[in-house]
Amino acid sequence: MSCKTVLSKEISSSFREELKATIKSRGIKPKLVGFLANQDPSAVKYAESTSKTCEETGVVFELRKCNREELEDQIVEANEDDNIHGIMVYYPVFGDHVEGLCHKYIYNMYHNVRFLDREETKKCIIPCTPLAIVKVLEFIGVYNPVLPYGNRLHGRVITIINRSEIVGRPLAALLANDGGKVFSVDINSIQEFHRGTGLKLKKHEVRDTNLKLEEIVPISDVVITGVPTPSYKLPTALLRDGVIVINFSAFKNFEDNVREKASIYVPAVGKVTIAMLERNLLRLFDYKSQD
Ligand code: NAD
């Protein structure tokens, strides 16, 4: 068996070091407020690890626990507070998700608009879990640096099993905008996100397919899972030899023998997500001070 397991700690360490050095050398105190309006064990764990990483890197983190009914007012209040540079809402809320980003960033992400300004000095904010998975794919070499920026996934076939508004759908759009052919799987359907043959489209388009999981997984170079149930296991037998597999669900979505087929296995991405959350926070800090 020659599978390499890559841990999120390893992927995130250079980002954490850079964040720590930047915050220290600039003598700034970016502040993040996290809202926890549920008892979900994954959310509580996520909030705890955010707090720990923030402390290590020099970000001021405050966790505010509230009722679901109070959440909206509290978010509005925090948004108006000049001393708060970023807000994090730990899902789930109301059993479903509210969107994590303001309209402009969501629009830009889906339309492949990468900067806020014409001079291209201000990068758009991308939600932290999809961004973390992009960084994982860069780290393990799925992005081909020989190709021009924006096309580095050309030729890659990627399956994502999850199409939530917060992770799976934005991730499919980002990877397709970067040139990949992406199969986006949810409990009801499979869609294809792509920029056409030869990347003739400037931004991705989406089409429904009648293909089955059994047909797309064997032709995928990368399979990314995010099914939030402990019983879900993607059969190893479906995977092609040498596939790259990444799991972002709180539960292991691959079978124990996945290493027999995979060339690279990333079992979790949580630490990279938190590093991206802090990176987004620093961007928001700078944009706020430039206003
Ligand atoms: P969600 O419930 O909003 O979405 C789940 C998605 O999985 C949906 O698209 C659903 O259709 C699909 N799905 C469910 N069962 C399926 C099946 N049998 N076959 C195919 N698709 C199926 O959940 P979410 O917020 O996207 O979170 C998913 C998981 O990812 C959770 O375990 C969550 O804790 C984890 N998560 C991790 C991070 C991180 O940084 N590590 C961040 C966010 C979420």
Residues whose N, C-alpha, C, O or C-beta is under 5 A from the ligand:
A	BS01	NAD	S42 T129 I161 N162 R163 S164 I166 V167 V185 D186 I187 G226 V227 P228 F248 S249 A250 F251 V269 G270 T273
